């Protein structure tokens, strides 16, 4: 009887060991399952934290004039011409030239040169005149301005004291990006977009160039297929003719 009891005891110990191994494996799988809930969670979208918005902004250009000439120097002529072209393409409302009050030198001469340069940019006859009070009477520029739709991000990029490596366990395991993530990307995208309206809707399709389309089809019909593309050596032209 003692030998039998000893055999039962040894068998039970082996079964307990196997059961412990199974429980450990199940616990590991359970741990993996709980971790997958964290890693598969959807992090906060940076486009919602730092949205790009369309706002009505002012485009300005300061033109520094002199008293000796009625024309602008080459650099400022190019600047004003480009300003006029951009106004014709994207401007909204009037194009205004703010003249400094107080009899600043060279204002009339500079205004004449500005009109000529704007005409070179396609904005002839669009200029309206207004006045502003400069801080000093001498050296005050003529300020050109118009309204334009621009894309901006209201968020101020920066960590603002936020620790990008959180110390609390709940923050370390939340699998969420810090608040500053994506801010600079959004601001750069807003600054580089040529037409902010492209962010909210696509452009209309242009008319189909029928002549170019038919010319392309005709070229396909005349091109012979290479032998390695057709094992039988039959060309596209021969195939179409059948």
SVG drawing of the C-alpha trace seen along z (x, -y; Angstrom):
<svg xmlns="http://www.w3.org/2000/svg" viewBox="-15 -118 33 120">
<polyline fill="none" stroke="black" stroke-width="0.4" points="0.0,0.0 2.8,-2.4 4.3,-1.9 0.9,-2.6 0.4,-5.8 3.9,-6.9 3.1,-6.3 -0.1,-8.3 1.9,-11.1 4.5,-11.2 1.8,-11.2 -0.1,-14.0 3.1,-16.1 3.7,-15.7 0.1,-16.6 0.5,-19.7 3.6,-20.7 1.9,-20.4 -1.1,-22.4 1.2,-25.1 2.9,-25.4 -0.5,-25.6 -1.6,-28.3 1.6,-30.3 1.1,-30.1 -2.5,-31.2 -1.4,-34.1 1.1,-35.1 -1.6,-35.0 -3.9,-37.0 -1.2,-39.6 -0.6,-39.8 -4.3,-40.3 -4.5,-43.2 -1.5,-44.8 -3.1,-44.6 -6.0,-46.7 -3.5,-49.5 -1.5,-49.3 -4.6,-49.0 -6.2,-52.1 -6.6,-55.0 -4.4,-57.9 -5.6,-61.5 -5.4,-62.8 -3.0,-65.7 -5.2,-67.2 -7.9,-67.7 -5.4,-69.1 -3.9,-71.6 -6.5,-72.2 -5.8,-74.3 -8.3,-77.0 -9.0,-79.4 -9.0,-83.1 -9.1,-86.5 -5.6,-87.9 -3.9,-91.1 -1.0,-90.9 1.3,-94.0 4.3,-95.3 6.4,-98.3 7.9,-100.3 10.7,-102.7 10.8,-105.7 13.3,-108.4 13.1,-112.0 15.6,-111.8 13.7,-109.6 10.2,-109.0 10.9,-105.3 11.7,-102.5 14.9,-100.7 15.0,-97.3 14.6,-95.2 11.4,-97.1 10.0,-97.1 10.2,-93.3 8.6,-93.2 5.7,-95.4 5.1,-93.6 4.9,-90.3 2.6,-91.9 0.3,-93.0 0.2,-89.6 -0.6,-87.9 -3.4,-90.4 -4.9,-89.7 -4.9,-86.0 -5.8,-85.8 -6.8,-89.3 -10.1,-90.1 -11.4,-93.6 -9.5,-96.8 -5.7,-97.2 -4.8,-100.1 -1.7,-102.3 -1.3,-103.8 0.7,-107.0 2.5,-108.4 1.0,-111.7 3.1,-114.7 4.7,-115.5 7.2,-112.6 9.8,-113.1 9.5,-111.2 5.9,-110.1 4.6,-111.4 7.6,-110.2 7.4,-106.7 3.6,-106.5 4.2,-107.1 6.8,-104.3 4.4,-102.0 1.6,-102.6 4.0,-101.7 5.2,-98.5 1.6,-97.4 0.7,-97.9 3.5,-95.5 2.0,-93.0 -1.5,-93.3 -3.0,-95.5 -3.3,-98.7 -6.0,-101.1 -6.7,-99.0 -4.9,-101.2 -6.8,-103.2 -5.2,-105.8 -5.4,-106.1 -3.1,-107.7 -1.5,-106.6 0.4,-108.3 4.0,-107.1 6.2,-107.1 8.7,-109.4 8.2,-111.8 11.3,-110.8 11.9,-107.4 8.4,-106.2 7.4,-103.7 4.4,-103.5 2.4,-100.5 0.5,-98.4 -2.2,-96.1 -5.0,-93.9 -7.1,-91.1 -6.4,-87.5 -7.7,-84.1 -4.9,-82.3 -4.4,-79.0 -3.3,-79.3 -2.9,-77.1 -3.9,-78.8 -1.8,-76.5 1.4,-77.9 4.0,-75.1 6.1,-74.3 6.1,-71.9 4.9,-74.5 6.5,-72.5 4.9,-69.2 7.2,-66.3 7.5,-64.2 8.6,-61.2 5.8,-61.0 6.8,-59.5 3.4,-58.2 2.6,-54.6 -0.8,-55.5 0.7,-58.0 3.5,-55.7 1.0,-52.9 -1.7,-55.1 0.0,-55.0 -1.0,-58.6 1.1,-61.2 2.1,-64.4 0.0,-67.5 2.8,-69.2 3.1,-66.3 2.1,-67.4 1.9,-71.1 5.0,-72.1 3.9,-69.8 0.5,-71.5 2.0,-75.0 4.4,-74.1 1.6,-72.6 -0.5,-75.7 2.4,-78.0 3.3,-76.0 -0.2,-75.6 -0.6,-77.7 -4.4,-78.0 -6.0,-77.5 -9.3,-76.5 -7.6,-73.3 -7.8,-72.1 -11.6,-72.1 -12.5,-71.1 -10.9,-69.9 -10.6,-72.0 -13.0,-71.6 -11.9,-69.4 -10.9,-71.2 -12.1,-70.4 -10.8,-67.4 -8.3,-68.1 -9.9,-65.9 -7.1,-66.5 -4.4,-65.4 -6.5,-62.3 -6.9,-61.2 -3.3,-61.7 -2.3,-59.4 -4.7,-56.7 -3.3,-56.9 0.3,-56.5 -0.8,-53.3 -2.3,-51.9 0.9,-52.5 3.4,-51.1 4.5,-47.6 4.7,-45.3 8.1,-43.8 8.6,-40.1 9.4,-39.3 6.0,-40.8 4.1,-38.6 5.4,-35.0 3.8,-34.6 5.4,-37.8 2.1,-39.3 2.1,-43.2 -0.6,-45.4 -1.2,-46.8 -1.8,-43.3 -4.1,-42.5 -6.2,-45.6 -6.4,-45.0 -8.0,-41.5"/>
</svg>
